[in-house]
Amino acid sequence: MESWGQQKEHLISKQRKEATKYREEIDRLTAEKEAIEIENIDWQITVQTLENNRLNEEWKVNRLMEVIRRATRRAYELSNEAEVPDYVWHKWRIQIPTFEPILKTCNRS
């Protein structure tokens, strides 16, 4: 039979092993949590970058559409000033708006 001192040392040793096991588990879980937080931040940065790219592309498309509208308006004004025959203006005018459905489709995505 073990003496009280030996039993006490045995219990203390057992508790230390348990404490070490729990500390290691806590450290492992903390490391996992930190890794997940870092991954989450990386995803947030990726999503924000994609959103910024989308907004930038939308701006480019809107700007291009505005340039086409201005060019069409100016061409119409010039055709009125130069008295371009209607059949020439009509043929040219039909070709310009064909870009707009493409641009509107790009603008939505």
N, C-alpha and C positions, 0 to 999 in steps of 0.2 A: 504494500500500500504506500501511496505517495504521501509525503508530509504536506502540511498546509502550505508551506513555502513553495514546494514544487508544484502543487496544484495552482497556486496563485500565479507563478511564473508561466505555467502552461496556459492558463486562461488569458494572461496578458499577451503572450505570444500569439495565441489564436485571435484575439481581438485586433492586434496589430496587423496580422495577415488579412483579416476581413477589411480593416480600414484601408490597407494598401490596395486591396482588390477594388473597393468602392472608389478610391481616389483615382485609380487607373481608368475605371469606367467613366467617371466624371470627366477626366482629361480627354478621353477618347470622344465622348459626346460633345464636349466643348469644341474640340477640333473639328468635328463634323459640322456643328452649328456654324462655326466661323467659315468653313469652306462653303457651306450653303449660302451664307450671307454674301460672301465674295462673289459666288456664282450669280446670285440674285442681282448684285450691283452690276456685274458684267452684262447680264441680260437687260437690265434697265438702260445701260449705256447703249447697247445694241439697238434696242427698241427706239430710243431717243434719236440715235443716228439715222435709223431708217425713216423715222417720222420727219426729221430735218431734210433728208434727201427727197422724200415725197413732196414736202412743201416747196423745196427748191425747184423740183421738176414742174410742179404746178405753176409756180411763178414764171418759169421759163415759157411754159405753154401759153399761159395767159398773156405774157408779154408778146410772144410771137403772134397770137391771135389779134392783139391790139395793133401790131405793126401791119398785119395783113389788112385789117379793117381800114387803117389810115391810108395804106397804099391803094386800096380799092376806092376809097372816097376821093383821094387825090387824082387817081386815074379817071374817075368819073368827071371830076371838075375839069381836068385837062381835056377830056374828050369833048366836053361841052364847049370849051374855049376853042379847040381846034376844029370843031365841027366834023368829027369822025363819023363816017356813015354808020347808020344804025346797025346794019348787019355785021360790021366789024366789031363794034362795041358789044353787041349782043353775044357774039361768039366768044370774045375775050372775057366778058363778065361771067359767063357760065363756067369757064375754066377756073376762075379764082375761088368761088365758094366751095368747090369740091374739097378743099383742104379743111374746111371747118368741121365736117363730121369726124374726120380723123383726129383733129385737135381736141374736139369735145370728148371723144372716147378716151384719149390719153389723159385728159384733165380729170376724168372720173376715177381713174385707177390710182 
